[in-house]
Amino acid sequence: MTTDEQYELLESIVALRVEADSCPERVRRSLAAVEKRLLSTLPHVTRKRIAARVLGVSVQSLDRWARSGDLPLRPISSGITHMGIPTAFLVDLGAELRRDASDASGRLRDGLTQVHEQRARNRSVQDAHNLITAVHALARGVRTAREEDDDVA
């Protein structure tokens, strides 16, 4: 896939995400599935030059935000020293910036904050789900042990 094709696909995915906000829940779920399939065709890490175009900023700005810890950078691929932005994070940030496009002042900082907070909430939900799953597994194990004790007695 060429750089221009990758940029166009990312722009379309970001636009899809923003437009999905105004759709009914059932449609949003379908659009999320389409977005996931489209994202699977892209590399997991997007080159900074493409990411800068999607966000409407310079590569130097991306580097500055990365140095300040606001923007995650990852190697483009193993063994390569070029760095890029995780594609899923880029889409999250691009969508957040487009939602807040009417307020240009501080919109990147606000967008970064929103993306980081949403990702933290998602991790908390996943952690809670993992904990509940572990408790259920433990409870099944305790019940099984009790049943075995009852069979022995």
N, C-alpha and C positions, 0 to 999 in steps of 0.2 A: 504494500500500500504506500502510495507516495505521501509526502509531507502535506501537500494540499488536500489530498483525499482524507487523511487523518484529521486535519483541521476541520474540514467540512463535516465529517461525521461527528466530531466532538461538539461542534456548534449545534448540530441537529439534536444531539442527545441533551444538551443543556436546554435548548428551546423546548424540547419534549417535556423535560422535567418541570419547567416553569409553567407550561400550559396545563400540565396534569393537575396543578394545584386547583384550577377552577372547575375540574370535572367531578362527577359523582364518584363515590368510593369504588364501586365496581369497575368503572372505567379506569380509575387511577391504578388499581391492581393490574389490570390488563396492560396499561402503558408501562408500569414498572417491569413487567415480564419482558416487554419489547425492549425496554432500555437495557435490561440485563443481557439479553441476547446480542444487542448492538455492542455493548461494552466488551463482550467476550471476543469480539473480532479485533479489538485494539490491544496493543501491548499493555501490560500492567503499569508501566511507567512511561510517561509522556515526556518527550524532550522539552527542555525549558523554552526553546524558541517557539514551539507550537503552543505550549501552555501560556506563554506571554501573549500570543495573538488571541487566544480564547478569552483571556482575562482583560485584554485591552491595555496592557502595560508593557514596559520594557523588560528585557532579560536582566538588566542591572537591578531593576526593582525587585524581581523575583529573588535574585541573589541576596539583596539587602534583607528581605523578609526572612529568607532562609537563615542568614547569619544571626538574626535577632530571635530565631526560634519559632517564628510564626508560621513558617511554611516547611513542610517535610520534604526533604530531598532524598532520593534513592538512586543507586546505580542503574543506568539504562539496562544493562544486562551484566551477568557475571563476568569478571575479568576486565571490564571496561571502566575507565575512570570518569567518563561523562556522566553527569547526574541529571535527573529529571524529577518530575512531580508524579506521585502515584495518581493514576488516571481517575480512580474513583473519587479521590480527594479533589482533583481538579474539577470534575463535574459537579460535585457538591458546592464548591466555592463559586464556580461560574454561575450556577443557578441562583445561589444566594445573592451574588452581586447583581444579577439581572432583576431579581425581585426588588432590590433596594436602589435601582438605577435612578430613581427620582431624586435621591439625596446623595450627590456625588461626594460631599465632604465626609471623610472618614468611612466611606462605604467599604473599603477593603478591610480595614481593621474590624468593622462590625461584621462583615462577611466571614472573616477568619474566626472571630469569636463564636459566631453562630454555628459554623461547621464544627469547630472543636467541641462546643457544648453538645451538639447533636450526636457526635461520635461518642462522647463520654456517656450520654444517656443510653445509646445503643449498646455500649459495652456493659453498662450496669444491668440492662434488661437481659443481655446474654448471660451475665454472671448469675443473675437470679434464676434464670431458666436452668442453668447447669446445676445450681444448688438444689433446686426442686427435684431435678432428675436424680441427683445423687441421693437425696433423702428418700425418694420413692424406691430406688434400688436397694438402699439400706433397709427400708421397711419390709420389702419383699424378702430380703435375706433373713431378717429376724423372724418373719412369719414362717419361712421355710425351716429354720432351725427349730422353732417351737413345735412345728408339725412333726419333725423328725424325733424330737424329745418325747412327744406324745406317743408316737408309734413304738418307741423303745420301751416306754413305761407300760 
